[in-house]
Amino acid sequence: MNYLPVFLDIKNKPCLVVGGGHVAARKIKLLSGAGGVITLISPEICTEIQQLLQKANINYLARKYQAGDEDGNSLIFAATDNERINRDIADAAEQLGIPCNVIDNPENGSFIMPSIIDRSPVIAAVSTGGASPVLARQIKAKLESLIPAGYGRLAEIAGKYRDKVKSALKNPNDRKAFWHRVLEGGFAERVFSGHYEEAEAVLEKELKQYNSTEKMGEVYLVGAGPGDPDLLTFRALRLMQQADVVVYDRLVSKPILEMTSRDAERVYVGKERDKHAMRQEEINNCLAKLAKQGKRVLRLKGGDPFIFGRGGEEIDTLAEEGVPFQVIPGITAAAGCASYSGIPLTHRDYAQSVTFVTGNLKDGTVNLNWDQLSQPNQTVVFYMGLQGMPVIFSKLIEHGVSADMPAALIQQGTTHQQKVITGTLGSLPEIVKKEQPKPPTLIIVGEVVELHEKLSWFQSPEDSSLGATSPVEPGTELHD
């Protein structure tokens, strides 16, 4: 590497900034934030620096730079618009052994400034060695989105308990294992969500019980969304990457599954029509059993765990067994598929309400409130309705909905295999017979479907093989 990354302690130390423009203002802010004692030299200063002079403790000398101004400083920024003056400052600083940064010409100075991610006291810095500052800022932006603002508070609380942990756990390996456990568990998640008192209570409990032979883990009930990995929440992604065991459904796409920790054990509990890898009661008990073994268990479910996903049943068992758990919502299939199809679920001119319904047939019948579902000015979304679509549509028509009511079937929504088939209650069943769509699918009924052609924005490859490259194996229908 061309530069050695270091973090300097400049608290109460003299720092010099030469220049009065906006770049100099940014350096003044950084120095002030790090506790430096700042001297600013420039005959003129911008409005931003004028405002800083009123807030920060800055020794401002309203004159031009003079040889010898470098003396006695611990750090120097040459930020004038005169390349020769900047070089003179850098040369003098080098002779005095003072670190100096030259704005816009980093090769003339002795150090460069990285792009900074500030989660004080946690600081991360990104540099391309001056090759591409824009790229460094782009990388910083990506990291900013992945590192919660709560990391600073997390470090503060961890620092507060450092001596206490050291006193309780004499063995360095025990301390290391303890911090690994709590910084990736319920303590950290409670800090990120702003529940600081509860977080400290969890930390105290973890420390008290650390030497216990029975170590309790935790279950993360995470919604994986309808298929597109970009629709995952940051919190979901964070928990996915720290789990010891991944218990996942059939509707979790392969790209999303690959984003979980590579070291994690994977347990498949998927379901399809008349074929369950594991019954729901067995899944509930499996989650509790794994957590009681001290493992961090990721329960990964397609869509949202609480919308036709039986997540409530799973956490009900966990609560009865005394197992800690968290629920991280996902984008439900209805919202994701509708958005990617250009079909707004509500619209002032077409629908003032939306209803989510499971269309799963049992013995060829659907026991639904057809009078309610047949009301005008609404959108009805049927999950798991492909098999029973002829019965569903026939019941809606029987209860007063026009056979000309627009309807759409969305296959593998939000993925590159997405396909939207539109028609009416009267025509769509015959169209589906010809098209032969493959699960997972979702059905939307309502006048908002008319907007699909006008508002459709997501284009999937027309020549893609809808069955062969599907992220979800055929044989089951879209649900949460």
C-alpha positions as CSV (number, residue, x, y, z in Angstrom):
1,M,0.0,0.0,0.0
2,N,1.1,3.5,-0.7
3,Y,-0.1,5.1,2.5
4,L,-0.1,3.9,6.1
5,P,-3.6,4.4,7.6
6,V,-3.4,5.9,11.0
7,F,-5.6,7.9,13.4
8,L,-4.0,10.9,15.1
9,D,-4.8,12.3,18.5
10,I,-4.8,16.1,18.1
11,K,-6.8,17.0,21.2
12,N,-5.5,20.3,22.5
13,K,-2.7,20.3,20.0
14,P,-1.9,23.3,17.6
15,C,-3.1,22.8,14.1
16,L,-2.6,25.2,11.2
17,V,-4.9,25.9,8.2
18,V,-3.7,28.2,5.5
19,G,-6.5,29.3,3.1
20,G,-9.9,30.8,3.4
21,G,-12.2,28.9,1.0
22,H,-14.8,26.2,1.3
23,V,-12.2,23.4,1.3
24,A,-10.4,25.1,4.2
25,A,-13.8,25.3,6.0
26,R,-14.2,21.5,5.7
27,K,-10.8,20.9,7.2
28,I,-11.5,23.4,10.1
29,K,-14.7,21.4,10.9
30,L,-12.7,18.1,11.0
31,L,-10.0,19.6,13.2
32,S,-12.5,21.2,15.5
33,G,-14.4,18.0,15.9
34,A,-11.2,16.2,16.8
35,G,-10.4,18.7,19.5
36,G,-7.5,20.5,17.7
37,V,-6.4,24.1,18.6
38,I,-6.8,25.8,15.3
39,T,-4.9,28.7,13.8
40,L,-6.3,30.0,10.5
41,I,-4.2,32.2,8.1
42,S,-5.8,33.9,5.1
43,P,-6.3,37.6,4.0
44,E,-10.0,36.7,3.1
45,I,-12.4,34.1,4.3
46,C,-15.6,32.7,2.9
47,T,-19.0,33.0,4.5
48,E,-18.9,29.5,5.9
49,I,-15.6,30.2,7.8
50,Q,-17.1,33.5,9.1
51,Q,-19.9,31.4,10.7
52,L,-17.3,28.9,12.0
53,L,-15.4,31.7,13.7
54,Q,-18.5,32.5,15.8
55,K,-18.9,28.9,16.9
56,A,-15.4,27.4,17.2
57,N,-12.3,28.5,19.1
58,I,-10.2,29.6,16.2
59,N,-7.2,31.9,16.2
60,Y,-7.8,33.8,12.9
61,L,-4.9,35.8,11.4
62,A,-6.2,38.0,8.6
63,R,-3.0,38.2,6.5
64,K,-1.1,36.3,3.9
65,Y,1.1,33.3,4.7
66,Q,4.6,34.0,5.9
67,A,7.6,31.7,6.1
68,G,7.9,30.3,9.6
69,D,4.1,30.1,10.2
70,E,4.6,26.4,10.4
71,D,6.7,26.4,13.6
72,G,5.1,24.8,16.6
73,N,2.2,23.1,14.9
74,S,1.4,19.4,15.1
75,L,-0.6,19.2,11.8
76,I,-0.9,21.5,8.8
77,F,-3.4,21.9,5.9
78,A,-2.2,23.9,2.9
79,A,-5.5,25.0,1.3
80,T,-4.8,28.1,-0.7
81,D,-5.6,28.5,-4.4
82,N,-1.9,29.2,-5.1
83,E,0.0,26.0,-5.9
84,R,3.4,27.6,-5.2
85,I,2.5,28.8,-1.8
86,N,1.0,25.4,-1.0
87,R,4.3,23.8,-2.1
88,D,6.3,26.2,0.0
89,I,4.2,25.3,3.1
90,A,4.6,21.6,2.4
91,D,8.4,21.9,2.0
92,A,8.8,23.8,5.2
93,A,6.6,21.3,7.1
94,E,8.7,18.4,5.8
95,Q,11.9,20.0,7.1
96,L,10.3,20.5,10.5
97,G,8.8,16.9,10.5
98,I,5.2,18.2,10.6
99,P,2.5,16.2,8.8
100,C,1.1,18.3,6.0
101,N,-1.8,17.8,3.6
102,V,-1.9,19.8,0.4
103,I,-5.3,20.3,-1.1
104,D,-5.8,19.1,-4.7
105,N,-2.1,18.0,-4.8
106,P,-1.8,15.2,-2.3
107,E,1.6,14.1,-3.8
108,N,3.1,17.4,-2.6
109,G,2.2,16.7,1.1
110,S,3.0,13.9,3.5
111,F,-0.5,12.6,4.1
112,I,-3.9,12.5,2.4
113,M,-7.4,12.8,3.9
114,P,-9.7,9.8,3.5
115,S,-13.5,9.8,3.1
116,I,-14.7,9.5,6.7
117,I,-17.6,7.6,8.2
118,D,-18.3,9.1,11.6
119,R,-20.1,7.0,14.2
120,S,-18.1,8.4,17.0
121,P,-16.4,6.9,18.8
122,V,-16.4,4.5,15.9
123,I,-14.6,6.0,12.9
124,A,-14.1,4.3,9.5
125,A,-12.0,5.8,6.7
126,V,-11.8,5.0,3.0
127,S,-9.1,6.0,0.6
128,T,-8.0,5.3,-2.9
129,G,-4.5,6.7,-2.3
130,G,-5.6,9.9,-4.2
131,A,-6.3,7.9,-7.4
132,S,-10.0,8.6,-7.4
133,P,-11.6,10.7,-4.6
134,V,-15.0,10.3,-6.2
135,L,-14.7,6.5,-6.0
136,A,-13.7,6.8,-2.3
137,R,-16.8,8.9,-1.7
138,Q,-19.0,6.3,-3.5
139,I,-17.5,3.5,-1.3
140,K,-18.1,5.6,1.7
141,A,-21.8,6.1,0.7
142,K,-22.2,2.3,0.5
143,L,-20.6,1.8,3.9
144,E,-22.7,4.5,5.4
145,S,-25.9,2.6,4.3
146,L,-24.6,-0.6,5.9
147,I,-23.3,0.8,9.2
148,P,-26.2,1.9,11.5
149,A,-25.9,5.2,13.3
150,G,-26.3,3.3,16.5
151,Y,-22.7,1.9,16.3
152,G,-21.4,4.9,18.1
153,R,-23.8,4.4,21.0
154,L,-22.9,0.7,20.9
155,A,-19.2,1.5,21.3
156,E,-20.0,3.9,24.2
157,I,-21.9,1.3,26.2
158,A,-19.4,-1.4,25.4
159,G,-16.6,0.9,26.7
160,K,-18.7,1.7,29.8
161,Y,-18.8,-2.1,30.6
162,R,-15.2,-2.9,29.6
163,D,-13.7,-2.9,33.1
164,K,-16.7,-4.7,34.5
165,V,-16.4,-7.5,32.0
166,K,-12.6,-7.7,32.5
167,S,-13.1,-8.0,36.2
168,A,-15.8,-10.7,35.9
169,L,-14.0,-12.8,33.1
170,K,-10.4,-13.2,34.0
171,N,-9.6,-15.3,30.9
172,P,-8.9,-13.2,27.8
173,N,-10.4,-15.9,25.6
174,D,-13.6,-15.8,27.6
175,R,-13.8,-12.0,27.3
176,K,-13.3,-12.2,23.6
177,A,-16.0,-14.8,23.2
178,F,-18.3,-12.8,25.4
179,W,-17.9,-9.6,23.4
180,H,-18.4,-11.6,20.1
181,R,-21.6,-13.0,21.5
182,V,-23.2,-9.8,22.8
183,L,-22.0,-7.5,20.0
184,E,-23.8,-9.7,17.4
185,G,-26.8,-10.5,19.5
186,G,-29.8,-9.0,21.3
187,F,-27.8,-6.4,23.1
188,A,-26.6,-4.8,19.9
189,E,-29.9,-4.9,18.2
190,R,-31.6,-3.2,21.1
191,V,-29.0,-0.4,21.0
192,F,-29.6,0.0,17.2
193,S,-33.3,0.3,17.9
194,G,-32.8,3.0,20.6
195,H,-33.8,0.8,23.6
196,Y,-30.6,1.7,25.6
197,E,-31.9,0.7,29.1
198,E,-33.2,-2.6,27.8
199,A,-29.9,-3.1,26.0
200,E,-27.9,-2.6,29.2
201,A,-30.2,-5.0,31.0
202,V,-29.5,-7.6,28.4
203,L,-25.8,-7.0,28.7
204,E,-25.9,-7.4,32.5
205,K,-27.9,-10.6,32.2
206,E,-25.5,-12.0,29.6
207,L,-22.5,-11.3,31.8
208,K,-24.2,-12.8,34.9
209,Q,-25.1,-16.0,33.0
210,Y,-22.0,-16.3,30.9
211,N,-20.5,-19.1,32.9
212,S,-23.9,-21.0,33.0
213,T,-23.9,-24.4,31.3
214,E,-27.1,-23.4,29.6
215,K,-26.6,-20.6,27.1
216,M,-29.7,-19.2,25.5
217,G,-29.6,-18.2,21.9
218,E,-32.1,-16.0,20.0
219,V,-34.4,-16.3,16.9
220,Y,-34.5,-13.7,14.2
221,L,-37.8,-14.0,12.3
222,V,-36.9,-12.2,9.1
223,G,-39.0,-11.3,6.1
224,A,-37.0,-11.9,2.9
225,G,-39.5,-10.0,0.6
226,P,-40.9,-11.3,-2.7
227,G,-37.6,-12.2,-4.4
228,D,-35.5,-9.2,-5.3
229,P,-32.5,-9.1,-2.9
230,D,-32.4,-5.3,-3.2
231,L,-35.7,-5.1,-1.3
232,L,-34.2,-6.5,1.9
233,T,-33.9,-4.1,4.9
234,F,-30.5,-3.2,6.3
235,R,-31.5,-4.8,9.6
236,A,-32.5,-8.1,7.9
237,L,-29.2,-8.2,6.0
238,R,-27.2,-7.6,9.2
239,L,-28.9,-10.5,11.0
240,M,-28.7,-12.8,8.0
241,Q,-24.9,-12.4,8.1
242,Q,-24.5,-13.2,11.8
243,A,-26.7,-16.2,12.3
244,D,-25.4,-19.7,13.3
245,V,-28.3,-21.5,11.7
246,V,-30.6,-20.6,8.8
247,V,-34.1,-22.1,8.8
248,Y,-35.6,-21.1,5.4
249,D,-38.7,-21.5,3.3
250,R,-39.2,-22.7,-0.2
251,L,-40.1,-19.1,-1.4
252,V,-36.7,-17.6,-0.3
253,S,-34.9,-17.0,-3.6
254,K,-31.4,-18.4,-4.1
255,P,-29.7,-15.0,-4.4
256,I,-31.1,-14.0,-1.0
257,L,-30.1,-17.3,0.6
258,E,-26.6,-16.8,-0.6
259,M,-26.4,-13.5,1.3
260,T,-26.6,-15.4,4.7
261,S,-23.5,-16.4,6.5
262,R,-21.5,-19.0,4.6
263,D,-20.6,-20.6,7.9
264,A,-24.2,-21.0,9.0
265,E,-25.9,-24.4,9.1
266,R,-28.9,-24.5,6.7
267,V,-32.2,-26.2,7.5
268,Y,-34.8,-26.4,4.7
269,V,-38.4,-26.4,5.9
270,G,-40.2,-25.5,2.7
271,K,-43.8,-26.3,1.8
272,E,-45.6,-26.9,-1.4
273,R,-49.1,-28.3,-2.2
274,D,-49.6,-31.6,-0.4
275,K,-45.8,-31.8,0.3
276,H,-44.2,-30.4,3.5
277,A,-40.5,-30.9,4.3
278,M,-41.5,-30.2,7.9
279,R,-44.9,-29.7,9.6
280,Q,-45.5,-26.3,11.1
281,E,-45.6,-27.6,14.6
282,E,-42.2,-29.3,14.0
283,I,-40.8,-26.0,12.6
284,N,-42.0,-24.1,15.8
285,N,-40.3,-26.7,18.0
286,C,-37.1,-26.8,15.9
287,L,-36.6,-23.0,16.3
288,A,-37.0,-23.2,20.1
289,K,-34.7,-26.3,20.3
290,L,-31.9,-24.6,18.3
291,A,-32.1,-21.4,20.3
292,K,-31.9,-23.3,23.5
293,Q,-28.6,-24.8,22.3
294,G,-27.2,-21.2,22.4
295,K,-27.5,-20.7,18.6
296,R,-28.5,-17.5,16.8
297,V,-31.3,-18.8,14.6
298,L,-32.4,-17.0,11.4
299,R,-35.9,-17.9,10.4
300,L,-36.0,-16.7,6.9
301,K,-39.5,-16.4,5.3
302,G,-40.6,-15.2,1.9
303,G,-42.5,-11.9,1.9
304,D,-43.5,-10.7,5.3
305,P,-43.6,-13.1,8.3
306,F,-46.9,-11.9,9.5
307,I,-48.9,-11.9,6.2
308,F,-50.0,-15.5,5.4
309,G,-46.6,-16.6,6.7
310,R,-47.6,-18.2,10.0
311,G,-44.9,-16.1,11.8
312,G,-47.3,-15.5,14.7
313,E,-47.6,-19.2,15.4
314,E,-43.8,-19.5,15.5
315,I,-43.1,-16.7,17.9
316,D,-46.1,-17.8,20.0
317,T,-44.2,-21.1,20.6
318,L,-40.9,-19.2,21.3
319,A,-42.6,-17.0,23.8
320,E,-44.1,-20.0,25.6
321,E,-40.6,-21.6,25.7
322,G,-38.9,-18.5,27.0
323,V,-36.8,-18.0,23.9
324,P,-35.8,-14.5,22.9
325,F,-36.8,-13.4,19.4
326,Q,-37.0,-10.5,17.1
327,V,-39.3,-9.9,14.1
328,I,-37.9,-8.0,11.1
329,P,-40.7,-7.2,8.6
330,G,-40.2,-7.7,4.9
331,I,-42.0,-6.3,1.8
332,T,-45.1,-8.4,1.4
333,A,-45.7,-10.1,-2.0
334,A,-48.7,-7.9,-2.7
335,A,-46.8,-4.6,-2.3
336,G,-43.7,-5.8,-4.1
337,C,-45.4,-7.5,-7.1
338,A,-47.9,-4.7,-7.5
339,S,-45.1,-2.0,-7.5
340,Y,-42.9,-3.9,-10.0
341,S,-46.0,-4.4,-12.2
342,G,-47.0,-0.7,-12.3
343,I,-50.3,-1.5,-10.5
344,P,-51.0,0.8,-7.5
345,L,-53.0,-1.1,-4.9
346,T,-54.9,2.1,-4.1
347,H,-55.7,5.1,-6.3
348,R,-58.0,8.0,-5.7
349,D,-59.9,7.4,-8.9
350,Y,-60.2,3.6,-8.8
351,A,-59.8,2.1,-5.3
352,Q,-60.0,3.5,-1.8
353,S,-59.2,0.2,0.0
354,V,-57.2,-3.0,-0.5
355,T,-57.8,-6.5,0.9
356,F,-55.3,-9.3,1.1
357,V,-56.9,-12.8,0.9
358,T,-55.5,-16.3,0.8
359,G,-57.0,-18.2,-2.2
360,N,-55.8,-21.6,-1.1
361,L,-58.6,-24.1,-1.9
362,K,-59.5,-27.0,0.4
363,D,-61.7,-29.8,-1.1
364,G,-62.4,-27.5,-4.1
365,T,-64.0,-24.8,-2.0
366,V,-63.1,-21.4,-0.7
367,N,-64.7,-20.2,2.5
368,L,-64.5,-16.4,2.1
369,N,-66.7,-13.4,2.7
370,W,-67.7,-13.0,-0.9
371,D,-70.1,-10.2,-0.2
372,Q,-67.3,-8.1,1.3
373,L,-64.8,-9.0,-1.5
374,S,-67.4,-8.0,-4.1
375,Q,-67.8,-4.4,-2.9
376,P,-66.9,-1.7,-5.5
377,N,-64.0,0.7,-5.3
378,Q,-61.5,-1.7,-3.8
379,T,-58.6,-3.9,-4.8
380,V,-58.4,-7.5,-3.8
381,V,-55.2,-9.4,-3.8
382,F,-55.3,-13.2,-3.7
383,Y,-52.2,-15.1,-2.4
384,M,-51.9,-18.8,-3.4
385,G,-54.8,-18.4,-5.8
386,L,-53.5,-19.9,-9.0
387,Q,-55.1,-23.4,-8.5
388,G,-58.4,-22.0,-7.4
389,M,-58.6,-19.0,-9.8
390,P,-61.6,-20.3,-11.8
391,V,-63.6,-20.9,-8.6
392,I,-62.5,-17.5,-7.1
393,F,-63.5,-15.6,-10.2
394,S,-66.8,-17.4,-10.6
395,K,-67.7,-16.6,-7.0
396,L,-66.9,-12.9,-7.4
397,I,-69.1,-12.8,-10.6
398,E,-71.9,-14.7,-8.8
399,H,-71.8,-12.1,-6.0
400,G,-72.2,-9.1,-8.4
401,V,-68.8,-8.3,-9.7
402,S,-68.8,-7.6,-13.4
403,A,-67.2,-10.2,-15.6
404,D,-65.4,-7.3,-17.2
405,M,-63.6,-6.4,-14.0
406,P,-59.8,-6.1,-14.8
407,A,-57.6,-8.7,-13.2
408,A,-53.9,-9.5,-13.4
409,L,-51.8,-12.6,-12.6
410,I,-48.1,-11.8,-11.6
411,Q,-45.6,-14.6,-11.9
412,Q,-42.4,-14.5,-9.9
413,G,-42.8,-10.8,-9.2
414,T,-39.9,-8.5,-8.6
415,T,-37.4,-11.0,-10.1
416,H,-36.0,-11.0,-13.6
417,Q,-38.4,-13.9,-14.4
418,Q,-41.4,-11.7,-13.7
419,K,-44.3,-12.0,-16.1
420,V,-47.6,-10.1,-15.9
421,I,-50.7,-11.6,-17.5
422,T,-53.8,-9.2,-17.6
423,G,-57.4,-9.7,-18.6
424,T,-60.8,-9.7,-16.9
425,L,-62.6,-12.0,-14.5
426,G,-64.3,-13.5,-17.5
427,S,-61.3,-13.8,-19.8
428,L,-58.2,-14.4,-17.6
429,P,-58.9,-18.1,-16.8
430,E,-58.8,-19.0,-20.5
431,I,-55.7,-16.8,-21.0
432,V,-54.0,-18.6,-18.1
433,K,-54.8,-22.0,-19.7
434,K,-52.8,-20.9,-22.8
435,E,-50.0,-19.2,-21.0
436,Q,-49.5,-21.9,-18.4
437,P,-47.9,-19.7,-15.7
438,K,-45.8,-21.4,-13.1
439,P,-45.9,-20.6,-9.3
440,P,-45.2,-18.5,-7.4
441,T,-48.0,-16.3,-8.6
442,L,-50.2,-13.5,-7.2
443,I,-53.6,-12.4,-8.4
444,I,-54.8,-8.8,-8.3
445,V,-58.5,-7.9,-9.0
446,G,-59.7,-4.4,-9.4
447,E,-59.9,-1.4,-11.7
448,V,-56.3,-0.4,-10.7
449,V,-55.1,-3.1,-13.1
450,E,-56.1,-0.8,-16.0
451,L,-53.0,1.3,-15.0
452,H,-50.6,-1.5,-15.6
453,E,-49.9,-0.8,-19.3
454,K,-49.4,3.0,-18.6
455,L,-47.4,2.7,-15.4
456,S,-45.3,-0.4,-16.0
457,W,-41.6,0.4,-15.5
458,F,-39.9,-2.9,-14.6
459,Q,-38.8,-4.8,-17.7
460,S,-37.8,-8.4,-17.4
461,P,-36.1,-10.2,-20.3
462,E,-38.8,-11.4,-22.7
463,D,-36.7,-14.4,-23.9
464,S,-35.8,-15.6,-20.4
465,S,-36.7,-19.2,-19.5
466,L,-39.4,-18.7,-16.8
467,G,-39.1,-22.2,-15.5
468,A,-35.4,-23.1,-15.8
469,T,-33.9,-20.1,-14.2
470,S,-36.6,-19.4,-11.6
471,P,-35.1,-18.4,-8.2
472,V,-38.0,-20.3,-6.6
473,E,-38.6,-23.9,-7.6
474,P,-42.0,-24.5,-9.2
475,G,-44.7,-26.3,-7.3
476,T,-45.8,-23.7,-4.8
477,E,-47.7,-20.5,-4.9
478,L,-46.7,-17.0,-3.7
479,H,-47.4,-16.2,-0.1
480,D,-45.8,-14.5,2.8
